[in-house]
Amino acid sequence: MPVKMFIGSPEGLERRRIPLGALGFYREQVLPRLVDRACGTRALQHWRAEVTEDLSGRVLEIGFGSGLNVQHYPPQVEVVLAVEPAAAARRLASRRIEAGSARVEHVGLDGQSVPLDDASCDCGLSTFTLCTVPDPTKVLSELRRVLRPGGRFHFLEHGISPDPSVAKWQHRLDPLQRRLADGCHLTRDAVALVKQAGFVVEHVEQRYAKGPKPWSWFTLGVASNPT
Ligand SMILES: C[S@@+](CC[C@H](N)C(=O)[O-])C[C@H]1O[C@@H](n2cnc3c(N)ncnc32)[C@H](O)[C@@H]1O
């Protein structure tokens, strides 16, 4: 029998009442903890340190998750405006936010519709989130709207490999991955998406990280919002 449960944070975010059956329980309670483990490995720390380097001012972070980037924000960051739908991830993030020195405010639940004014942020950040959001084009268009002209978008994503044999496996595994990992795709091309959204890509690094190749083709990039 489905259990009624609140999702959303008690700190002023919209609260939604949803029927929490087995699938809802997996998505809301189990998956954020699995993602926290999988994305919180030591091997990923240097990637996180690199992508957050040079962030400054007001930073919009899409898919804030359990706050695994918090320890890496440089001192020039004035405030991180976090968008994250999963209540369990926000709860996991709270101890990292308390332990960190940066100010973090949860401002929304969906990167496809961000409750911030136009041109009100200096930087955007996404780590392993463009793979998961339902419509990355909408998210990137929201980011462009909210970033000031000349503002920078920093991203770190896994995605489609340039090796045909790996890409073939990624396409095969994609339906299962999407089911098990709440919509996470193995086959998205972050650089192409960022360019299509109208950003100017300034810097890109791509290589295999540690781990099975279908999940390990990483892209780290910085793109600017044209003036
Ligand atoms: C693989 S996790 C990455 C979390 C975190 N960025 C990290 O690096 O550890 C993907 C995140 O995207 C979030 N997400 C899913 N749909 C979203 C949406 N529409 N808007 C914003 N975030 C979303 C998920 O809840 C999850 O926290």
The ligand as a MOL file (V3000), in Angstrom:
LIG
                    3D

  0  0  0     0  0            999 V3000
M  V30 BEGIN CTAB
M  V30 COUNTS 27 29 0 0 0
M  V30 BEGIN ATOM
M  V30 1 C 24.0470 11.8790 -10.1640 0
M  V30 2 S 23.3520 13.0500 -9.0950 0 CHG=1
M  V30 3 C 24.6880 14.2260 -8.9030 0
M  V30 4 C 24.6010 15.0030 -7.6390 0
M  V30 5 C 25.6990 16.0490 -7.4220 0
M  V30 6 N 25.6710 17.0920 -8.4340 0
M  V30 7 C 27.0700 15.4210 -7.3550 0
M  V30 8 O 27.9510 15.7900 -8.1230 0
M  V30 9 O 27.2610 14.5670 -6.4860 0 CHG=-1
M  V30 10 C 22.1650 13.9290 -10.0960 0
M  V30 11 C 21.4010 14.9490 -9.2960 0
M  V30 12 O 20.4850 15.6490 -10.1590 0
M  V30 13 C 19.3100 15.8700 -9.4020 0
M  V30 14 N 18.1930 16.1810 -10.3060 0
M  V30 15 C 17.3550 15.3300 -10.9420 0
M  V30 16 N 16.4220 16.0090 -11.6450 0
M  V30 17 C 16.6970 17.3270 -11.4520 0
M  V30 18 C 16.0940 18.5320 -11.9110 0
M  V30 19 N 15.0200 18.5160 -12.7280 0
M  V30 20 N 16.6270 19.7180 -11.5090 0
M  V30 21 C 17.7160 19.7460 -10.7190 0
M  V30 22 N 18.3400 18.6390 -10.2570 0
M  V30 23 C 17.8350 17.4460 -10.6180 0
M  V30 24 C 19.1320 14.5690 -8.6440 0
M  V30 25 O 18.2250 14.6810 -7.5720 0
M  V30 26 C 20.5780 14.3210 -8.1980 0
M  V30 27 O 20.8730 14.9370 -6.9740 0
M  V30 END ATOM
M  V30 BEGIN BOND
M  V30 1 1 1 2
M  V30 2 1 2 3
M  V30 3 1 2 10
M  V30 4 1 3 4
M  V30 5 1 4 5
M  V30 6 1 5 6
M  V30 7 1 5 7
M  V30 8 2 7 8
M  V30 9 1 7 9
M  V30 10 1 10 11
M  V30 11 1 11 12
M  V30 12 1 11 26
M  V30 13 1 12 13
M  V30 14 1 13 14
M  V30 15 1 13 24
M  V30 16 1 14 15
M  V30 17 1 14 23
M  V30 18 2 15 16
M  V30 19 1 16 17
M  V30 20 1 17 18
M  V30 21 2 17 23
M  V30 22 1 18 19
M  V30 23 2 18 20
M  V30 24 1 20 21
M  V30 25 2 21 22
M  V30 26 1 22 23
M  V30 27 1 24 25
M  V30 28 1 24 26
M  V30 29 1 26 27
M  V30 END BOND
M  V30 END CTAB
M  END
